[in-house]
Amino acid sequence: MTHEGLRDRTIVVTGAAGGQGLAAALLLGEAGARVIATDIADAAPALTGTRVTYRRLDVADESDWRALASELASDLGGTPLRGLVNNAGITHRTRLGQTDRSDWDRVIAVNLTGPMLGIQALAPLMGEGSSIVNIGSSAALTAHYPVAYTSSKWGLRGLTHVAATEYGPRGIRVNIVHPGFIETPMVINAFRNSENENEMRDTVISRHAMARLGVPREIADAIVFLASDESSYVNGSVLYADGGSAQI
């Protein structure tokens, strides 16, 4: 279904090999956008035959971002880039006292430095009406124990609000979506690596007012809204897509 606010606009989505990123890339493409889906993993078969173009990119590598910006500048030919979805993210499930510096640095590099580098590289290609959507987490609202992941998402909250203030006068909106527990490979692996998979799942679900986990399409719907003109006066805002877990 073509979305009038996204028709033929170019939007970059990171972490798009699976989960929320893949769902967002596909839905943006269905809505009429020209999507550049990026990841360090192989392209998902689901992208075949869609309006989505896959490109390998390491969000923590500044040179990768420079190369993408250069290619887009040439390809767009002066037409503004209209969107960036900073979705790529990793976790490391250790507590503060057991977290190695190397693991801390790796999570911060992907989850916080990556979005910063992406904004620095691609915002110069954007014009009025463009949208940056950062993907945070319900962990950015709590003292969730995986310290590196939680700290990175709290940092992303700050980056979002700084960017919204800095780029707002140019007509570029910057917002953040905080998903709860979504049925993605990262969450499923966390369940499987716990001491009791079923017990952990039941505990997590009990902390959601809607008594279920979310699915990637539900986060993609939020991303499409924030990327489109239907959210044209939404800037520096937080969209909770967590099934009400913030209410428990």
N, C-alpha and C positions, 0 to 999 in steps of 0.2 A: 504494500500500500504506500503510495507516494505521499510524503508529508510536505506541504507547501513551504514550510519553514526550513526545509533541508534540501530541497531539490537541487541537484548538481553541485552542491557545496562539498569542498574537500575537507575531510576530517581525519585526523590521525588518532589511532587507538593503540595504546601499549598493552602488553600482556594479553594479546589477543589469540593465543594458540588454544585456549580453552577457557572454561568457566565463564565468569562475568564478562571478560574482555571479548571472548568469541561471541557471546550472546549480544553484546553491545554492537560489535562490528556488523553482525548480520542484520540486526534490527535497524541500524542507521542506514545500511545499504538498502533494505526494503523500503525505508522511508524516503529514498531518493538521493541520498548522499553518495558521494564518491569517497570510499573509505580506504585509507592506508592502514592496514592492520600490521602491527609489529610485535615481535617476540624473539627470544633467543632459541625457542624450540621450533620444530618443523611446523609448517602450515597445516592447519586442520583440514581434513578432507571436505568438511562442510562448507569451506569457502569456495570450492570449485563451482564455477558457473554463476557466481554472484557478482555484485558490483564492488566487491572487495578485492583489493590488491594486497598481497602479502609481501612484507619486507622484513628481513632479519635485522634486529637492532637490540643492542645491549643498552638499557636505559642508564646504566652507571658509567657508560663510556662516552666522554665528552666528544671524542672524534666521531663516533657514530652519529650523534646528534648534529654535528656540523655537516657531515656528509648528507644526512637527510634534508637538512635545511637548504643546502646548496641544490640538491636535486629538485626539491619542491619549488624553489625560487625560479629555476629554469623551466620547470614543467608548467607552473601556474602562469608564467608570462605576465606578471603584474596583477593578476586576479588574486585577491586576498585569500589566504588560508582561513577557513571559517571555524575550525574547531580542533581541540586537543583533549583527549581523554586519558588522563594519567591513571591507568588501572594496574599496571604491573606491580606486583608485590610478592614478597616471600615472608616466611615466618621462621622463627627458631624458638622452640618451646623449652627454654630454660629460665630458671629464676635468677634474680640479681646476683646472688653469691656464686652461682655456677656458670655464669656466662663468660666465655672467652672473648678477649678483645677482637679477635679475627671474626668471630661470628657476629658480634655487635656491629663491627664496621661493614660487614657484608649486608646485613639487613638495612642499616641506615643508608647505605649506598644505593640500594634498589628502591626502597620505599620513600625516602625523603630527598636524597641528592638527585635521584633520577628525575622526579617531577620538576625540581628546580632547574636542572639542566635542560629539560624539555621546554620549559617556559622561556628560559633565556634564549634558546635556539630558535624557537618557532614564533614567539610573540612578535618579533619584528616583521614577520610575514602576514600578520593579521591586521584586519581593519575593523571599522565600526560594525557592530553586530556579531562579531566573533565570540566564541564561548570556550572557556577552559573548564573542564570538569575533573576534579580530583576525587579519587576514590579512597575514602578514609576507612573507618571501622568503628563498630560500637566500642572497641577497645580504646578508642580515643576519648571516651567519656568516663572511663573507669580506671581502676588500678589493676587491670588484668595482668596476671602474673608473668607471661612471656615478655620480659623487660625490654628487649630490643624492638620487638614488633610494636608493643604498646607505645614506647617512646617515639618511634618513627611516625606513628599515626597521630600522636599529639603534636609532633612537629609539623606534620602536613596540615593540620588545622591552622597553625600559625602562618605557614607559607600561603595558604589559601587567602587568608584575610589581608595579608600584606599585598599580595598580587592583585586582589580585588580593588584595593585602595590605589595602587600604583597604575593599573591599567584601565580603571573605570573611566577616567577622563578621555581615553581614546575610544570609548565605546566597546571595550573588550570586557566581558563579564567572566568572573571566576567564582565558582561555587564548589561545594564539596558534598558528596553523598556518603553517609555512614551506614553501610550494610551491617546487619546482624550476622548470625550464622547462616550461611548460604550453602546449598548442596553443591560445592565445588570440590575438585580434587584436593585442594589444600585443607579444607575442613574435614573431608572424609578421611584423609591421611592422619589428621590430628586425632580423630576418633579411634582409628585403627591402632595408633601407636600409644594409646592410653592403656592404663592397667586393666580397665574393663570397658570395652567399646560401647556395649549397650547401656551400661550405667551412665557413662559420660553423655551419650546422646540424650538419654531421658532427662538428665540433669539440665542440660542446655535447653531442651524443649520446655521444661518446666519454668524457665526464666523468661519465656516469651509469652506475652499476653495472648497472642494468637495460637499458642500451643502447637507450633510447627516450625520447621526450618523454612527459609526462603529458597527460591530457585533463581538461577541466573537471569532468566527473562524478566523477573520483577525488578532487578537492579538495572537491566538494560532499558526498561521503560522509563525509569527515573533519569537515566543518562540522556535519552532522546528528548525528554521534556526540557532539560537544562541546556541541551545543545541547540534547541530550536528557538524560533522567534516567539513562541508562546510563553517563554520565560524572559522576555526582553527587558523587564525591569527587575529581574532577580539577580542580585550581585552581592558577593560576600555572604551568601546564605548557606545554611546547613539543611540538607534534606535527610531525614532519618528514614531508612528503609530497613527496619530491624524487627518488624513484627511486634512492636511494642516492648521490646526487651528493656528499653530505657525507662519503662514505667514500673518495672518489677523491682 
